[in-house]
Amino acid sequence: MLSSFADFRRFLPTDKSVKGIVIGGFTGGIEICITFPTEYVKTQLQLDERSAHPIYKGPIDCVRKTVQTNGFFGLYRGLSILIYGSIPKSALRFGTFETLKGYAVDSNGNLTPMWRLFCGFGAGLSEAIFAVTPMETIKVKFIHDQQLAKPKFKGFFGGLKTILQTEGFRGLYQGVTATMAKQGSNQAIRFFVMETLKDW
């Protein structure tokens, strides 16, 4: 009985996993609040390039026209979309890494270089599938929708409902394979470097 309970406990999140989820989510929220204006401008310029009549001459012009039209907080239109995405993304990233690390460490609590890459890659796949791909899709569609004379999306959940009704579940997962490859390799390198620097 005790041994079966011990086996069961191995599959429960460890304190480090929970800590990784909480801290990861918190830092993700702070990060997106600081960096959102650059994300907004980047998305606007990408959408503008596809337009038949581009209106921006570059990033600075985009910032200037946005502030003139909608005020400073115009640069934060759609922030809620990324808040909803960034917090779970970071939580999944660090939580998955700590969980995988818990299974992979040796008796001294160390990860081999190969396992550092593997755990980081797993963290990247997790965030790509469950957070990055659907949230990037919603973000781009939402920001584009806000430029229309009559926007269809009424907030995050309204936008999510509209996408699911019109495009189905697949509408949230456009480009998932490329995103998995990108996030997996990015996080493999990131966590490999982070864990290696801890040894110095």
C-alpha positions as CSV (number, residue, x, y, z in Angstrom):
1,M,0.0,0.0,0.0
2,L,2.8,2.4,1.0
3,S,4.8,1.6,-2.1
4,S,1.9,2.1,-4.4
5,F,1.2,5.5,-2.8
6,A,4.9,6.4,-3.2
7,D,4.7,5.4,-6.9
8,F,1.6,7.6,-7.3
9,R,3.3,10.6,-5.6
10,R,6.1,10.4,-8.3
11,F,3.5,11.7,-10.8
12,L,2.3,14.6,-8.7
13,P,3.8,18.1,-9.3
14,T,6.8,18.7,-7.0
15,D,7.2,21.9,-5.0
16,K,9.8,23.0,-7.6
17,S,7.3,22.4,-10.4
18,V,4.5,24.4,-8.7
19,K,7.0,27.2,-7.9
20,G,8.1,27.2,-11.5
21,I,4.5,27.5,-12.6
22,V,3.7,30.4,-10.2
23,I,6.9,32.4,-10.8
24,G,6.8,31.7,-14.5
25,G,3.2,33.0,-14.8
26,F,4.0,36.1,-12.7
27,T,7.1,37.1,-14.7
28,G,5.2,36.4,-18.0
29,G,2.6,38.9,-17.0
30,I,5.2,41.6,-16.1
31,E,7.1,40.9,-19.3
32,I,4.2,41.4,-21.6
33,C,3.1,44.6,-19.9
34,I,6.5,46.1,-20.5
35,T,7.0,44.8,-24.1
36,F,3.5,45.0,-25.5
37,P,3.8,48.3,-27.4
38,T,6.7,46.8,-29.5
39,E,4.5,43.7,-30.1
40,Y,1.6,45.9,-31.1
41,V,3.7,48.0,-33.6
42,K,5.2,44.8,-35.1
43,T,1.8,43.3,-35.7
44,Q,0.4,46.6,-37.1
45,L,3.3,46.8,-39.6
46,Q,2.8,43.2,-40.6
47,L,-0.9,43.7,-41.3
48,D,-0.1,47.1,-43.0
49,E,2.3,45.4,-45.4
50,R,-0.5,43.1,-46.6
51,S,-2.9,46.0,-47.1
52,A,-3.7,47.3,-50.6
53,H,-3.1,50.9,-49.2
54,P,-0.4,50.9,-46.5
55,I,-0.6,53.8,-44.1
56,Y,2.7,53.4,-42.1
57,K,6.1,54.4,-43.2
58,G,7.9,52.5,-40.5
59,P,7.8,51.7,-36.7
60,I,8.2,55.4,-35.6
61,D,5.4,56.5,-37.9
62,C,3.2,53.7,-36.6
63,V,3.7,54.8,-33.0
64,R,3.1,58.5,-33.9
65,K,-0.1,57.8,-35.8
66,T,-1.4,55.4,-33.1
67,V,-0.8,58.0,-30.3
68,Q,-2.4,60.8,-32.4
69,T,-5.5,58.7,-33.1
70,N,-6.0,56.8,-29.9
71,G,-3.7,58.4,-27.3
72,F,-0.8,56.7,-25.6
73,F,-2.9,53.8,-24.4
74,G,-3.7,53.1,-28.0
75,L,-0.3,51.3,-28.0
76,Y,-1.9,48.9,-25.5
77,R,-5.0,47.9,-27.5
78,G,-5.3,44.2,-27.3
79,L,-3.1,43.9,-24.2
80,S,-5.7,41.6,-22.5
81,I,-5.2,39.1,-25.3
82,L,-1.5,38.7,-24.7
83,I,-1.9,38.8,-20.9
84,Y,-4.2,35.8,-21.2
85,G,-1.5,34.1,-23.4
86,S,1.7,35.2,-21.8
87,I,0.9,34.1,-18.2
88,P,0.0,30.5,-19.2
89,K,2.9,30.4,-21.7
90,S,5.5,31.2,-19.1
91,A,3.8,29.1,-16.5
92,L,3.8,26.1,-18.8
93,R,7.4,26.7,-19.9
94,F,8.9,26.8,-16.4
95,G,6.4,24.3,-14.9
96,T,7.1,21.7,-17.7
97,F,10.9,22.2,-17.4
98,E,10.9,21.7,-13.6
99,T,8.6,18.6,-13.9
100,L,10.8,17.0,-16.6
101,K,13.9,18.0,-14.7
102,G,12.6,16.2,-11.6
103,Y,12.4,13.0,-13.6
104,A,15.8,13.4,-15.3
105,V,18.2,14.6,-12.6
106,D,20.8,12.1,-11.2
107,S,21.2,11.2,-7.5
108,N,23.1,14.5,-6.9
109,G,20.3,16.6,-8.5
110,N,22.3,17.4,-11.6
111,L,21.2,17.3,-15.3
112,T,23.5,16.0,-18.0
113,P,24.0,18.4,-21.0
114,M,21.7,16.1,-23.1
115,W,18.9,16.2,-20.6
116,R,19.2,19.9,-20.3
117,L,18.5,20.2,-24.0
118,F,15.7,17.6,-23.8
119,C,13.9,19.2,-20.9
120,G,14.2,22.6,-22.5
121,F,12.8,21.2,-25.8
122,G,9.9,19.6,-23.9
123,A,9.1,22.9,-22.2
124,G,9.1,24.6,-25.6
125,L,6.8,22.0,-27.1
126,S,4.4,22.4,-24.1
127,E,4.1,26.2,-24.5
128,A,3.8,25.9,-28.3
129,I,0.9,23.5,-28.2
130,F,-1.1,24.8,-25.3
131,A,-0.4,28.6,-25.3
132,V,1.8,30.1,-28.1
133,T,0.0,28.9,-31.2
134,P,-3.6,29.6,-30.2
135,M,-2.7,32.9,-28.5
136,E,-0.7,34.2,-31.5
137,T,-3.6,33.3,-33.8
138,I,-6.1,35.1,-31.6
139,K,-3.7,38.1,-31.1
140,V,-3.2,38.7,-34.8
141,K,-6.9,38.3,-35.6
142,F,-7.9,40.6,-32.7
143,I,-5.6,43.4,-33.6
144,H,-6.6,43.2,-37.2
145,D,-10.3,43.2,-36.1
146,Q,-9.8,46.3,-34.1
147,Q,-8.9,48.2,-37.2
148,L,-12.2,47.5,-38.9
149,A,-15.0,50.1,-38.9
150,K,-17.2,47.6,-37.1
151,P,-15.1,45.2,-35.0
152,K,-16.6,41.7,-34.5
153,F,-14.5,40.7,-31.5
154,K,-15.8,41.9,-28.1
155,G,-12.9,41.1,-25.8
156,F,-10.8,38.0,-25.5
157,F,-13.5,35.5,-24.9
158,G,-15.8,37.0,-27.5
159,G,-13.0,36.8,-30.0
160,L,-12.3,33.2,-29.1
161,K,-15.9,32.3,-29.5
162,T,-16.1,34.0,-32.9
163,I,-13.0,32.1,-34.2
164,L,-14.3,28.8,-33.0
165,Q,-17.8,29.4,-34.5
166,T,-16.4,30.5,-37.9
167,E,-13.2,28.5,-38.3
168,G,-13.5,25.7,-35.7
169,F,-10.8,24.4,-33.4
170,R,-8.4,24.3,-36.4
171,G,-8.6,28.0,-36.7
172,L,-6.6,28.3,-33.4
173,Y,-3.8,26.0,-34.6
174,Q,-2.6,27.5,-37.9
175,G,1.2,27.0,-38.2
176,V,1.4,24.8,-35.1
177,T,4.2,22.6,-36.5
178,A,6.5,25.5,-37.3
179,T,5.7,27.0,-33.9
180,M,6.6,23.7,-32.1
181,A,9.9,23.6,-33.9
182,K,10.7,27.2,-33.1
183,Q,9.7,27.2,-29.5
184,G,11.2,23.8,-28.9
185,S,14.6,24.8,-30.2
186,N,14.5,28.2,-28.5
187,Q,13.7,26.8,-25.1
188,A,16.2,23.9,-25.5
189,I,19.0,26.5,-26.0
190,R,17.6,28.8,-23.3
191,F,17.5,26.2,-20.6
192,F,20.7,24.6,-21.6
193,V,22.5,27.9,-21.2
194,M,20.6,28.7,-17.9
195,E,21.4,25.4,-16.4
196,T,25.0,25.5,-17.6
197,L,25.6,29.0,-16.2
198,K,24.3,27.7,-12.8
199,D,27.4,25.4,-12.6
200,W,29.9,28.3,-13.0
